[in-house]
Amino acid sequence: MISPVSMKSRAFSLVEILVVIAILAVLAALVLPQIINIRGSAHLSTARQQQVELQTALGNWIVAQSSGGGGLAAAKAAYTGNKLALLQNYLQTATYSSLSGSNNDVSSAALDGANAKLQFSAWPAGAGQPSVLWVNK
């Protein structure tokens, strides 16, 4: 049979357990902000990629509209209403389904996480073309 003295030496004291819990709490406090920063960086990276894809789709849409009979004037005339809907055929399905928007503003979960939105610019006067702008909320 084991004596009570030998059992007592095998157990942890309350102080030792509290010290371990305190060390774990300090480590968690150091790691948690880094995890939050990584999540924010992921949102920002995804949102910037969405901006690039929209800008590319907009350029492809302008080329397609301009190559018809009306040229660039036809593309300018068609650049009205919900711009995101105009670009549906020029975006990947996954990208299009992750975006939502009306008229000039575009949002997504990644943009919300980055505290931003994308906005289609007006068609500039002269020879310029519209662009997709990053707007902080």
C-alpha positions in Angstrom: 0.0 0.0 0.0 1.2 3.5 -0.8 1.8 5.7 2.2 0.0 9.1 2.5 3.4 10.9 2.5 4.4 9.5 -1.0 0.9 10.5 -2.5 1.3 14.0 -1.2 4.6 14.5 -2.9 3.1 13.4 -6.3 0.3 16.1 -6.3 0.6 19.6 -7.6 0.0 22.4 -5.2 -2.5 25.1 -5.9 0.2 27.7 -6.3 1.9 25.6 -9.0 -1.3 25.3 -10.9 -2.0 29.0 -10.7 1.5 29.8 -12.0 0.9 27.5 -15.0 -2.5 29.1 -15.7 -0.9 32.6 -15.5 1.9 31.6 -17.9 -0.7 30.3 -20.4 -2.7 33.5 -20.1 0.3 35.6 -20.8 1.2 33.5 -23.8 -2.4 33.7 -25.1 -2.3 37.5 -24.7 0.9 37.6 -26.8 -0.4 35.4 -29.6 -4.0 36.6 -30.0 -3.2 40.0 -31.4 -1.0 38.4 -34.0 -3.8 36.1 -35.1 -6.1 39.1 -35.5 -3.5 40.9 -37.6 -3.1 37.9 -39.8 -6.9 37.8 -40.4 -6.9 41.5 -41.2 -4.0 41.0 -43.7 -5.9 38.2 -45.4 -9.0 40.4 -45.8 -6.8 43.2 -47.2 -5.0 40.9 -49.6 -8.3 39.3 -50.9 -9.9 42.8 -51.2 -7.0 44.1 -53.2 -7.2 41.1 -55.5 -10.9 41.7 -56.0 -10.1 45.3 -57.0 -7.5 44.0 -59.6 -10.0 41.5 -61.0 -12.7 44.2 -61.3 -10.3 46.6 -63.0 -9.3 43.9 -65.5 -12.9 42.9 -66.1 -13.8 46.6 -66.7 -11.0 46.9 -69.2 -12.1 43.8 -71.0 -15.7 45.0 -71.0 -14.6 48.4 -72.5 -12.7 46.6 -75.3 -15.6 44.3 -76.1 -18.1 47.2 -76.2 -15.7 49.4 -78.2 -15.0 46.7 -80.8 -18.7 46.8 -81.9 -19.9 49.3 -84.5 -20.1 52.3 -82.2 -16.5 52.3 -80.9 -15.6 53.9 -77.6 -18.8 56.1 -77.7 -20.9 52.9 -77.5 -19.0 51.8 -74.4 -19.5 55.2 -72.8 -23.2 55.1 -73.5 -23.6 51.6 -72.1 -21.6 52.5 -68.9 -24.8 53.1 -66.8 -26.7 51.5 -64.0 -25.3 48.6 -62.0 -21.7 48.4 -63.1 -21.1 45.0 -61.4 -23.9 43.5 -63.4 -22.3 44.8 -66.6 -19.1 42.9 -65.7 -20.7 39.6 -64.8 -19.5 37.8 -68.0 -16.0 39.2 -67.5 -15.4 37.9 -63.9 -14.8 34.5 -62.6 -17.9 32.9 -61.1 -16.4 32.7 -57.6 -15.3 36.3 -57.7 -18.7 37.5 -59.0 -20.6 35.5 -56.4 -18.5 37.0 -53.5 -19.3 40.6 -54.6 -22.4 42.6 -54.1 -23.1 46.1 -55.3 -25.5 48.6 -56.7 -24.7 51.2 -59.3 -21.2 52.4 -58.4 -20.4 50.8 -55.0 -19.1 47.2 -54.5 -18.8 45.3 -51.3 -17.8 41.9 -50.1 -16.9 40.1 -46.9 -13.2 40.7 -47.6 -13.8 44.4 -48.2 -15.9 44.6 -45.0 -13.0 43.0 -43.1 -10.6 45.5 -44.6 -13.1 48.3 -43.7 -13.3 49.5 -47.3 -15.4 49.4 -50.4 -14.8 49.6 -54.1 -16.3 52.2 -56.3 -16.5 52.6 -60.1 -15.4 56.0 -61.2 -17.4 58.1 -63.6 -16.2 58.0 -67.2 -13.6 60.8 -67.4 -13.9 63.4 -70.1 -11.5 63.0 -73.0 -9.6 59.9 -73.8 -9.5 58.4 -70.3 -11.3 55.3 -69.1 -13.1 54.6 -65.8 -11.4 52.8 -63.0 -12.2 50.9 -59.8 -11.3 53.0 -56.8 -10.5 51.9 -53.3 -12.5 53.8 -50.7 -12.0 53.5 -47.0 -15.1 53.4 -44.9 
